[in-house]
């Protein structure tokens, strides 16, 4: 139904009402009136047209004598206009200049302005006068009382109508408020002074999994797990005492980081002397992702500061070591040098070389490093880790690796994770010693928030000092054999990823190191893409094409950069995969740099057999994802997923 049709139906309905009705907006301009309104007051057409000023209407009625003789007409107009601006509900009965009686009932509107209903009550008044004239047996007092009661009933009916409208508006406001709060990604609640929930937007279980959906009527100690309630309780007590409080806690059940804001609800004393209200308003928000990003940013800033502090010292120290090595080398080559002096020179050279290795590790832990997250098959990563670690373990030491089902593909930096886990396994090997034991590595999810990796051993466990300082640089319990940078590097890489590292001892003996990394599942099932494959070797090109087609993609081929540029204009191109060396002056890196401007929305990647330390390989890896040859189908699948997930702005 059109708006014009609706307006016509509304006007027709209003005109059927026997009462006069007018609605003025907040600017005292006429919005709506019915025909009875014009007829009752004999108003001209221009005063019943939407937009007519209320002041003009009152002035017209005053001048026509509607309100009886007025000594100051403008003062009478101002008085009525000022009363209208107050927007106060009212009910009154008055006799018009023509002798007829009307009741006037006005009510303000939520949007501003007011609605007024005028009812002709002349017949009612005539009946009252007739009753007064003919009821000689009724006492004047009784009749006056009946008349007042009649007036009161009419006023009461008007008040009841206003109350019903106010109740309807409050009900609508409450419904909108509840709908709004229930849509918010946070838990909003209120507890009374006994810590019993009196209101909840039913989002508690969303923020803290494992809690009830609706906590209303439950004590906070019942709705929350004991650990969570114990952490929040001191802040609740502060809020009950009138002090606003904010805290951040870890919800151990889910591993989520939660920020809880507590606002006091002050006690209000009613006019009757009774106390009402009191308690605490609670706003709980899941800030896990914010905390992960904050931890990564903080670790990055620490690394930058450490790099600034150590770069100058490392440079000077490296020069000193170079001088020491040179002098000791010359000393050890002197003819006729006593054996004791030769041994001292050899020991000094060994210490200087260890200092050089230490400088390299300091540079690794404090230098610039960026994590490159990509889709990773955890099962393959753990199989590779087993093969790398097994030769370094004594035959008497057993390495057990297990992983939770349905957790194969996640988004993380495989190199950083593998380095960290290998470091922890070798630390566990050293703790167990030559007698042998068991190293257990377990990978599992904590709800849908964390990827948790636990490395346990059957050694002597951590000392109290190691539990406090184990992740600090240069702390070691291995004496001169350790650099004290192993756990510090693991902590550094984990923090850069937005995760955390915990050291603990097992109840049955041995150490436990727990890594928590943000759990970001990677969906490697890419939609079919149109891929431009650029490779100068026909055999490699044919093999790569078969792998791409087997994965469901469409492929167009080019042998060199010139052909590739012509094919790049094809509609629907989703990815460009090029070898770095194309057998000509222009490399694949040059090609992708040119196409990046032409095709900013198309994913791009390079493949090569160059070693990682080759300058061209290093230069290409700083701008585009690089796939090392030879590669398996799984390697190619993960590489394509990484290319499509890499932000284009990052490469530029």
C-alpha positions as CSV (number, residue, x, y, z in Angstrom):
1,X,0.0,0.0,0.0
2,X,1.4,3.4,-1.0
3,X,1.9,6.2,1.4
4,X,-0.6,8.3,-0.4
5,X,-3.3,5.6,0.0
6,X,-2.4,5.3,3.7
7,X,-2.8,9.1,4.2
8,X,-6.2,9.1,2.5
9,X,-7.5,6.3,4.7
10,X,-6.2,8.0,7.8
11,X,-7.9,11.3,6.9
12,X,-11.2,9.5,6.1
13,X,-11.1,7.7,9.4
14,X,-10.4,10.9,11.4
15,X,-13.3,12.7,9.7
16,X,-15.7,10.0,10.9
17,X,-14.9,10.7,14.5
18,X,-17.6,12.9,16.2
19,X,-14.9,14.7,18.3
20,X,-12.7,17.4,17.0
21,X,-9.0,16.5,16.9
22,X,-5.8,18.4,16.2
23,X,-2.1,17.6,16.4
24,X,0.6,20.3,16.5
25,X,4.3,19.5,16.3
26,X,7.1,20.7,18.5
27,X,7.4,23.9,16.5
28,X,3.7,24.7,17.2
29,X,2.8,24.0,13.6
30,X,-0.4,22.1,12.6
31,X,0.4,18.5,11.6
32,X,-3.0,16.8,11.4
33,X,-6.6,17.8,12.0
34,X,-10.0,16.4,11.1
35,X,-13.0,18.1,9.5
36,X,-14.9,18.2,12.8
37,X,-12.1,20.5,14.2
38,X,-12.8,23.1,11.5
39,X,-16.5,22.8,11.9
40,X,-16.5,23.1,15.7
41,X,-14.5,26.4,15.7
42,X,-15.6,27.7,12.2
43,X,-12.0,28.0,11.1
44,X,-11.0,29.2,7.7
45,X,-9.2,26.8,5.4
46,X,-5.8,28.5,5.9
47,X,-5.9,27.6,9.6
48,X,-6.6,23.9,8.9
49,X,-3.8,23.5,6.4
50,X,-0.7,21.5,7.7
51,X,1.9,24.0,8.7
52,X,-0.5,26.6,10.1
53,X,0.8,28.3,13.2
54,X,-0.8,27.6,16.6
55,X,-0.3,31.3,17.5
56,X,-2.3,32.4,14.4
57,X,-5.2,30.0,15.3
58,X,-5.3,31.3,18.9
59,X,-5.2,34.9,17.8
60,X,-8.1,34.2,15.3
61,X,-10.2,32.6,18.1
62,X,-9.4,35.4,20.6
63,X,-10.3,38.1,18.1
64,X,-13.6,36.3,17.3
65,X,-14.5,36.2,21.0
66,X,-14.2,32.5,21.5
67,X,-12.8,33.1,25.0
68,X,-15.1,36.0,25.9
69,X,-14.1,39.6,26.3
70,X,-10.4,40.2,26.7
71,X,-8.9,43.5,28.0
72,X,-5.6,42.7,26.3
73,X,-6.0,40.4,23.3
74,X,-2.2,39.9,22.6
75,X,-1.6,39.1,26.3
76,X,-4.3,36.4,26.1
77,X,-2.7,35.0,23.0
78,X,0.8,34.9,24.6
79,X,-0.6,33.2,27.7
80,X,-2.1,30.3,25.7
81,X,0.9,30.0,23.4
82,X,3.3,29.8,26.4
83,X,1.1,27.2,28.1
84,X,1.2,25.1,24.8
85,X,5.0,25.2,24.7
86,X,5.1,23.5,28.1
87,X,3.6,20.4,26.6
88,X,1.8,19.4,29.8
89,X,-1.1,16.9,29.8
90,X,-4.3,18.6,30.8
91,X,-8.1,18.2,31.0
92,X,-10.6,21.1,31.3
93,X,-14.2,22.0,30.6
94,X,-15.3,25.4,29.4
95,X,-18.3,27.2,28.0
96,X,-17.8,28.9,24.6
97,X,-19.1,32.3,23.6
98,X,-22.0,30.7,21.7
99,X,-23.2,29.0,24.9
100,X,-22.1,25.5,24.1
101,X,-19.9,23.5,26.4
102,X,-16.7,21.5,25.4
103,X,-14.2,19.4,27.1
104,X,-10.6,19.9,26.1
105,X,-8.1,16.9,26.6
106,X,-4.5,17.4,25.6
107,X,-1.6,15.0,25.8
108,X,2.1,15.5,24.8
109,X,3.6,13.2,22.1
110,X,7.0,11.3,22.4
111,X,8.2,13.0,19.3
112,X,7.4,16.4,20.5
113,X,4.2,18.5,20.1
114,X,0.8,17.3,21.4
115,X,-2.6,15.9,20.4
116,X,-5.8,17.6,21.6
117,X,-9.3,16.1,21.5
118,X,-12.3,18.5,21.8
119,X,-15.7,17.0,22.8
120,X,-19.1,18.8,22.8
121,X,-20.6,18.0,26.2
122,X,-23.5,20.5,26.0
123,X,-26.1,17.8,26.4
124,X,-24.4,16.5,29.5
125,X,-24.3,20.0,31.0
126,X,-28.0,20.6,30.2
127,X,-28.9,17.3,31.9
128,X,-27.0,18.4,34.9
129,X,-28.8,21.8,35.0
130,X,-32.2,20.1,34.5
131,X,-31.4,17.7,37.3
132,X,-30.4,20.6,39.6
133,X,-33.6,22.6,38.7
134,X,-36.1,19.7,39.2
135,X,-34.6,17.8,42.1
136,X,-35.9,19.9,44.9
137,X,-35.7,16.8,47.2
138,X,-32.0,16.5,46.7
139,X,-29.9,18.6,48.9
140,X,-27.6,21.1,47.2
141,X,-24.7,19.4,48.9
142,X,-25.5,16.0,47.4
143,X,-26.0,17.4,43.9
144,X,-22.8,19.3,44.1
145,X,-21.0,16.2,45.1
146,X,-22.5,14.2,42.2
147,X,-21.4,17.0,39.8
148,X,-17.9,17.0,41.2
149,X,-17.8,13.2,40.9
150,X,-18.9,13.3,37.3
151,X,-16.2,15.8,36.5
152,X,-13.6,13.7,38.4
153,X,-14.7,10.6,36.5
154,X,-14.1,12.4,33.2
155,X,-10.7,13.6,34.4
156,X,-9.8,10.1,35.6
157,X,-10.7,8.6,32.2
158,X,-8.4,11.1,30.6
159,X,-5.6,10.3,33.0
160,X,-6.1,6.6,32.5
161,X,-5.8,7.1,28.7
162,X,-2.6,9.0,29.2
163,X,-1.2,6.3,31.5
164,X,-2.1,3.6,29.1
165,X,-0.2,5.4,26.3
166,X,2.8,6.0,28.6
167,X,2.8,2.3,29.5
168,X,2.7,1.3,25.9
169,X,5.6,3.6,25.1
170,X,7.6,2.2,28.0
171,X,6.9,-1.3,26.9
172,X,8.2,-0.5,23.4
173,X,11.3,1.2,24.8
174,X,12.0,-1.8,27.0
175,X,11.6,-4.2,24.1
176,X,13.9,-2.1,21.9
177,X,16.5,-1.8,24.7
178,X,16.5,-5.6,25.4
179,X,16.8,-6.3,21.6
180,X,19.7,-3.9,21.3
181,X,21.6,-5.3,24.3
182,X,21.0,-8.9,23.2
183,X,22.6,-8.1,19.8
184,X,25.7,-6.7,21.4
185,X,28.8,-8.9,21.4
186,X,29.2,-8.4,25.2
187,X,27.5,-9.5,28.4
188,X,25.5,-6.8,30.1
189,X,24.1,-7.6,33.5
190,X,23.1,-6.3,36.9
191,X,23.6,-7.9,40.3
192,X,22.0,-6.7,43.5
193,X,23.9,-6.2,46.8
194,X,23.7,-9.9,47.5
195,X,25.4,-10.6,44.1
196,X,22.3,-12.2,42.6
197,X,21.7,-11.5,38.9
198,X,18.6,-9.3,38.4
199,X,19.2,-8.7,34.7
200,X,21.2,-10.3,31.9
201,X,21.2,-9.8,28.2
202,X,21.7,-13.6,27.8
203,X,25.2,-13.3,26.4
204,X,27.1,-14.7,29.3
205,X,27.7,-18.1,27.7
206,X,28.8,-16.4,24.5
207,X,31.5,-14.4,26.3
208,X,32.4,-17.2,28.8
209,X,31.7,-20.6,27.3
210,X,30.4,-23.1,29.9
211,X,28.3,-20.6,31.9
212,X,24.5,-20.5,31.9
213,X,22.7,-18.8,29.0
214,X,20.4,-16.9,31.4
215,X,21.9,-16.0,34.8
216,X,18.9,-14.1,36.2
217,X,18.1,-15.3,39.7
218,X,21.5,-17.0,40.1
219,X,24.2,-16.0,42.5
220,X,27.4,-14.9,40.8
221,X,29.3,-17.7,42.5
222,X,26.9,-20.2,40.9
223,X,26.7,-18.6,37.4
224,X,30.5,-18.3,37.2
225,X,33.1,-21.0,37.8
226,X,34.9,-20.7,41.2
227,X,38.2,-19.5,39.6
228,X,36.5,-16.7,37.6
229,X,34.3,-15.6,40.6
230,X,37.4,-15.6,42.9
231,X,39.2,-13.2,40.5
232,X,36.3,-10.9,40.0
233,X,35.1,-10.8,43.7
234,X,37.5,-8.1,44.9
235,X,36.4,-5.8,42.2
236,X,32.7,-6.5,42.9
237,X,33.3,-5.6,46.5
238,X,34.9,-2.3,45.4
239,X,31.9,-1.5,43.2
240,X,29.5,-2.3,46.0
241,X,31.4,0.2,48.1
242,X,30.8,2.8,45.4
243,X,34.0,2.7,43.4
244,X,33.9,1.9,39.7
245,X,36.4,-0.8,38.7
246,X,37.8,-2.5,35.6
247,X,39.8,-5.7,35.5
248,X,41.1,-8.2,32.9
249,X,41.0,-11.9,33.7
250,X,41.7,-15.1,31.9
251,X,38.7,-17.4,31.7
252,X,40.6,-20.7,32.3
253,X,37.7,-22.9,31.1
254,X,38.0,-21.4,27.5
255,X,41.3,-19.7,27.6
256,X,39.7,-16.4,26.6
257,X,40.8,-13.0,27.9
258,X,37.9,-11.1,29.4
259,X,37.6,-7.4,30.3
260,X,35.1,-6.8,33.1
261,X,33.8,-3.2,33.8
262,X,31.9,-2.8,37.1
263,X,29.8,0.3,37.7
264,X,28.1,1.0,41.1
265,X,24.3,1.2,41.2
266,X,23.7,3.6,44.0
267,X,21.0,3.1,46.6
268,X,18.1,5.5,46.3
269,X,15.9,6.6,49.2
270,X,12.2,6.9,48.3
271,X,10.0,9.8,49.8
272,X,8.6,7.2,52.1
273,X,12.0,6.6,53.6
274,X,12.5,3.2,51.9
275,X,15.7,2.2,50.1
276,X,15.6,1.0,46.5
277,X,18.2,-0.1,43.9
278,X,21.8,-0.8,44.8
279,X,24.1,-3.4,43.3
280,X,26.5,-3.4,40.4
281,X,26.2,-3.0,36.6
282,X,28.5,-5.4,34.8
283,X,29.9,-5.2,31.3
284,X,32.0,-8.3,30.2
285,X,33.8,-8.2,26.8
286,X,35.9,-10.8,25.1
287,X,39.2,-9.1,24.3
288,X,41.2,-12.2,23.3
289,X,42.1,-11.0,19.8
290,X,42.9,-7.6,21.2
291,X,45.2,-9.1,23.8
292,X,46.9,-11.3,21.2
293,X,47.6,-8.3,19.0
294,X,48.7,-6.2,22.0
295,X,51.1,-8.9,23.1
296,X,52.6,-9.1,19.6
297,X,53.0,-5.4,19.4
298,X,54.6,-5.2,22.9
299,X,57.1,-7.9,22.0
300,X,57.9,-6.1,18.7
301,X,58.6,-2.9,20.6
302,X,60.8,-4.7,23.1
303,X,62.7,-6.2,20.2
304,X,63.1,-2.8,18.6
305,X,64.4,-1.3,21.8
306,X,66.7,-4.2,22.4
307,X,68.1,-3.9,18.9
308,X,68.7,-0.2,19.4
309,X,70.5,-0.8,22.7
310,X,72.6,-3.8,21.4
311,X,73.5,-2.7,17.9
312,X,76.2,-0.3,18.9
313,X,77.5,-2.5,21.6
314,X,77.5,-5.5,19.3
315,X,79.4,-3.6,16.7
316,X,82.2,-2.6,19.1
317,X,82.3,-6.0,20.8
318,X,82.6,-7.7,17.4
319,X,85.6,-5.4,16.6
320,X,87.2,-6.3,19.9
321,X,86.7,-10.0,19.3
322,X,88.3,-9.6,15.9
323,X,91.3,-7.9,17.4
324,X,91.5,-10.6,20.1
325,X,91.3,-13.4,17.6
326,X,94.0,-11.8,15.5
327,X,96.4,-11.2,18.4
328,X,95.9,-14.7,19.9
329,X,96.4,-16.2,16.5
330,X,99.7,-14.4,16.0
331,X,100.6,-15.4,19.6
332,X,99.9,-19.1,19.0
333,X,102.1,-19.0,15.9
334,X,105.2,-17.6,17.6
335,X,108.1,-20.1,17.6
336,X,109.3,-21.5,20.8
337,X,106.1,-20.6,22.7
338,X,105.8,-22.5,26.0
339,X,103.0,-25.2,26.0
340,X,101.2,-23.4,28.7
341,X,101.1,-20.2,26.7
342,X,99.9,-22.1,23.6
343,X,97.0,-23.6,25.7
344,X,96.1,-20.2,27.0
345,X,96.1,-18.8,23.5
346,X,93.9,-21.7,22.2
347,X,91.4,-21.2,25.1
348,X,91.3,-17.5,24.4
349,X,90.5,-18.1,20.7
350,X,87.8,-20.6,21.7
351,X,86.2,-18.1,24.1
352,X,86.3,-15.4,21.5
353,X,84.6,-17.6,18.9
354,X,81.9,-18.5,21.5
355,X,81.5,-14.7,21.9
356,X,81.0,-14.4,18.2
357,X,78.4,-17.1,18.2
358,X,76.7,-15.4,21.1
359,X,76.6,-12.1,19.1
360,X,74.8,-13.9,16.3
361,X,72.2,-15.3,18.7
362,X,71.7,-11.9,20.3
363,X,71.2,-10.5,16.8
364,X,68.6,-13.2,16.1
365,X,66.6,-12.5,19.2
366,X,66.8,-8.7,19.1
367,X,66.9,-8.1,15.4
368,X,64.1,-7.4,13.0
369,X,61.9,-10.4,12.4
370,X,58.4,-10.7,10.9
371,X,56.2,-13.7,11.2
372,X,54.9,-15.1,7.9
373,X,51.6,-16.9,8.7
374,X,50.5,-19.4,6.1
375,X,48.3,-22.4,5.9
376,X,50.2,-25.3,7.6
377,X,49.4,-29.0,7.7
378,X,50.2,-29.7,11.4
379,X,50.5,-33.4,10.8
380,X,53.2,-33.0,8.2
381,X,55.0,-30.4,10.3
382,X,55.1,-32.7,13.3
383,X,56.3,-35.6,11.1
384,X,59.2,-33.4,9.9
385,X,59.9,-32.4,13.5
386,X,60.1,-36.0,14.5
387,X,62.6,-36.8,11.8
388,X,64.8,-33.7,12.7
389,X,64.7,-34.4,16.4
390,X,65.2,-38.2,16.5
391,X,68.9,-38.3,15.5
392,X,69.7,-35.8,18.3
393,X,68.2,-38.0,21.0
394,X,69.8,-40.9,22.8
395,X,68.5,-44.3,22.0
396,X,67.2,-44.6,25.6
397,X,65.0,-41.5,25.2
398,X,61.5,-42.0,23.7
399,X,59.8,-39.1,21.8
400,X,56.0,-39.3,21.7
401,X,54.1,-36.9,19.6
402,X,50.2,-36.8,19.5
403,X,47.7,-34.4,18.0
404,X,44.0,-33.9,18.4
405,X,41.9,-35.0,15.5
406,X,40.5,-32.6,13.0
407,X,43.3,-30.1,13.7
408,X,45.5,-30.6,10.6
409,X,45.3,-27.2,8.9
410,X,46.0,-23.9,10.7
411,X,47.4,-20.5,9.9
412,X,50.8,-19.9,11.5
413,X,54.5,-19.4,10.8
414,X,55.8,-23.0,10.3
415,X,59.5,-22.1,10.5
416,X,59.2,-20.2,13.8
417,X,57.0,-22.9,15.4
418,X,59.3,-25.7,14.3
419,X,62.4,-23.9,15.6
420,X,60.6,-23.4,19.0
421,X,59.5,-27.0,19.3
422,X,62.9,-28.4,18.3
423,X,64.5,-26.1,20.9
424,X,62.1,-27.4,23.6
425,X,62.8,-31.0,22.7
426,X,66.5,-30.5,22.9
427,X,66.1,-28.7,26.3
428,X,64.1,-31.7,27.5
429,X,66.8,-34.1,26.2
430,X,69.5,-32.2,28.2
431,X,67.3,-32.3,31.3
432,X,66.7,-36.0,31.1
433,X,70.4,-36.8,30.5
434,X,72.1,-39.8,29.2
435,X,70.1,-42.3,31.3
436,X,67.1,-41.7,29.0
437,X,63.4,-41.1,29.6
438,X,60.4,-39.9,27.8
439,X,59.6,-36.6,26.0
440,X,55.9,-36.1,25.2
441,X,54.6,-33.5,22.8
442,X,50.8,-33.0,22.7
443,X,49.0,-30.6,20.3
444,X,45.3,-29.8,21.1
445,X,42.8,-26.9,20.8
446,X,41.5,-24.9,23.8
447,X,37.9,-24.3,22.8
448,X,38.1,-22.3,19.5
449,X,40.6,-19.7,20.9
450,X,44.0,-21.3,21.3
451,X,46.3,-23.9,19.7
452,X,47.9,-25.4,22.8
453,X,51.2,-27.3,22.5
454,X,52.6,-29.0,25.5
455,X,56.2,-30.4,25.8
456,X,56.7,-32.6,28.9
457,X,59.7,-34.7,30.0
458,X,60.5,-37.2,32.8
459,X,63.6,-35.2,34.0
460,X,64.1,-33.5,37.3
461,X,61.8,-30.6,36.4
462,X,62.4,-26.8,36.8
463,X,64.0,-25.3,39.9
464,X,62.1,-22.5,41.6
465,X,64.5,-20.0,40.2
466,X,64.1,-21.4,36.7
467,X,60.3,-21.1,37.0
468,X,60.7,-17.4,37.8
469,X,63.4,-16.5,35.3
470,X,63.5,-19.2,32.7
471,X,62.3,-17.0,29.8
472,X,64.7,-14.2,30.6
473,X,67.7,-13.8,28.2
474,X,71.0,-15.2,29.4
475,X,69.5,-17.2,32.3
476,X,70.8,-20.8,32.2
477,X,71.1,-23.8,34.5
478,X,73.7,-25.5,32.2
479,X,76.6,-23.5,33.4
480,X,79.2,-22.7,30.7
481,X,77.5,-25.0,28.2
482,X,74.4,-22.9,27.8
483,X,73.8,-19.5,26.3
484,X,70.6,-18.8,28.2
485,X,68.9,-17.7,25.0
486,X,67.0,-20.9,24.1
487,X,63.8,-20.4,26.1
488,X,64.1,-16.6,25.6
489,X,63.9,-17.1,21.8
490,X,61.0,-19.5,22.1
491,X,59.2,-16.9,24.3
492,X,60.1,-14.1,21.8
493,X,58.7,-16.0,18.8
494,X,55.6,-17.1,20.7
495,X,54.9,-13.5,21.9
496,X,55.4,-12.1,18.4
497,X,52.6,-14.4,17.3
498,X,50.3,-13.1,20.0
499,X,50.6,-16.2,22.2
500,X,52.0,-17.1,25.6
501,X,54.5,-19.5,27.2
502,X,54.2,-21.1,30.6
503,X,56.7,-23.1,32.6
504,X,55.5,-25.6,35.2
505,X,56.5,-28.9,36.8
506,X,54.4,-32.1,36.5
507,X,52.9,-33.5,39.6
508,X,54.5,-36.9,38.9
509,X,57.9,-35.3,38.2
510,X,59.5,-33.6,35.2
511,X,59.0,-30.3,33.5
512,X,56.1,-29.0,31.4
513,X,56.3,-26.2,28.9
514,X,53.0,-25.0,27.4
515,X,52.8,-22.8,24.3
516,X,49.5,-21.1,23.4
517,X,49.2,-19.7,19.9
518,X,46.1,-18.0,18.4
519,X,44.0,-20.7,16.7
520,X,43.3,-19.6,13.2
521,X,42.0,-22.4,11.0
522,X,43.1,-22.3,7.4
523,X,40.7,-23.5,4.8
524,X,42.9,-24.8,2.0
525,X,40.1,-25.8,-0.3
526,X,40.5,-22.9,-2.7
527,X,37.7,-22.1,-5.2
528,X,38.7,-22.9,-8.8
529,X,41.0,-20.2,-10.1
530,X,42.2,-19.2,-13.6
531,X,46.0,-19.3,-13.2
532,X,48.6,-17.8,-15.5
533,X,51.6,-20.2,-15.3
534,X,54.9,-18.6,-16.5
535,X,57.8,-21.1,-16.9
536,X,60.5,-21.4,-19.5
537,X,61.2,-25.1,-19.0
538,X,58.6,-27.1,-20.9
539,X,58.9,-30.2,-18.7
540,X,58.5,-28.3,-15.5
541,X,55.7,-26.3,-17.0
542,X,53.8,-29.4,-18.0
543,X,54.2,-31.1,-14.6
544,X,53.1,-27.9,-12.8
545,X,50.1,-27.6,-15.1
546,X,49.0,-31.1,-14.3
547,X,49.2,-30.5,-10.6
548,X,47.2,-27.3,-10.9
549,X,44.5,-28.9,-13.0
550,X,44.3,-31.9,-10.6
551,X,43.5,-29.4,-7.9
552,X,40.6,-28.1,-9.9
553,X,42.1,-24.9,-11.4
554,X,42.2,-23.7,-15.0
555,X,45.6,-22.9,-16.5
556,X,46.9,-20.7,-19.3
557,X,50.7,-21.0,-20.0
558,X,53.4,-18.6,-21.0
559,X,57.0,-19.3,-21.8
560,X,58.4,-15.8,-21.2
561,X,57.5,-12.4,-19.8
562,X,56.3,-11.0,-23.2
563,X,53.7,-13.8,-23.7
564,X,52.7,-13.4,-20.0
565,X,51.9,-9.7,-20.4
566,X,49.6,-10.4,-23.3
567,X,47.8,-13.2,-21.4
568,X,47.5,-11.1,-18.3
569,X,44.6,-9.2,-19.9
570,X,42.3,-12.2,-19.7
571,X,39.1,-11.7,-17.8
572,X,38.7,-13.6,-14.6
573,X,42.4,-14.1,-13.9
574,X,42.9,-15.1,-10.3
575,X,46.6,-15.8,-9.8
576,X,49.9,-15.4,-11.6
577,X,52.6,-18.1,-10.8
578,X,56.0,-17.5,-12.4
579,X,59.5,-18.9,-12.2
580,X,62.1,-16.4,-11.1
581,X,64.5,-17.3,-14.0
582,X,62.7,-17.1,-17.3
583,X,65.8,-17.6,-19.6
584,X,65.9,-14.0,-20.7
585,X,67.0,-10.6,-19.4
586,X,63.7,-10.0,-17.6
587,X,63.1,-12.1,-14.5
588,X,59.9,-13.4,-13.0
589,X,60.3,-10.8,-10.3
590,X,60.4,-8.0,-12.9
591,X,57.3,-9.4,-14.5
592,X,55.3,-9.6,-11.2
593,X,56.4,-6.1,-10.3
594,X,55.0,-4.8,-13.5
595,X,51.8,-6.8,-13.3
596,X,51.2,-5.8,-9.7
597,X,50.3,-2.3,-10.8
598,X,48.2,-3.5,-13.7
599,X,46.4,-6.2,-11.7
600,X,46.2,-5.0,-8.1
601,X,43.5,-7.5,-7.1
602,X,45.2,-10.6,-8.6
603,X,47.2,-12.9,-6.3
604,X,50.9,-13.5,-7.3
605,X,53.6,-15.9,-6.4
606,X,57.1,-17.0,-7.5
607,X,58.8,-20.4,-7.7
608,X,62.5,-21.1,-7.9
609,X,65.3,-23.6,-7.3
610,X,67.7,-20.9,-6.1
611,X,69.0,-21.4,-2.6
612,X,67.5,-19.1,0.1
613,X,70.8,-17.2,0.6
614,X,70.9,-16.2,-3.1
615,X,70.5,-12.4,-3.4
616,X,67.8,-12.7,-6.1
617,X,65.8,-15.2,-3.9
618,X,66.1,-13.0,-0.9
619,X,65.0,-9.9,-2.9
620,X,62.0,-11.8,-4.3
621,X,60.9,-13.2,-0.9
622,X,60.7,-9.7,0.5
623,X,58.0,-8.8,-2.0
624,X,56.2,-12.0,-3.0
625,X,55.6,-15.5,-1.6
626,X,58.2,-17.9,-3.0
627,X,57.8,-21.7,-3.6
628,X,61.0,-23.8,-3.5
629,X,61.5,-26.4,-6.2
630,X,61.1,-29.3,-6.2
631,X,57.6,-29.4,-4.6
632,X,54.9,-31.9,-3.9
633,X,51.1,-31.5,-4.6
634,X,50.6,-30.6,-0.9
635,X,53.3,-28.0,-1.0
636,X,51.8,-26.4,-4.1
637,X,48.3,-26.5,-2.5
638,X,49.5,-24.7,0.7
639,X,51.5,-22.2,-1.4
640,X,48.5,-21.2,-3.4
641,X,46.4,-20.8,-0.3
642,X,49.2,-18.6,1.2
643,X,49.3,-16.5,-2.0
644,X,45.6,-15.8,-2.0
645,X,45.7,-15.0,1.7
646,X,48.6,-12.6,1.5
647,X,47.4,-8.9,1.6
648,X,48.4,-7.1,-1.5
649,X,49.2,-3.9,0.4
650,X,51.9,-5.7,2.4
651,X,53.8,-6.5,-0.8
652,X,53.7,-2.9,-1.8
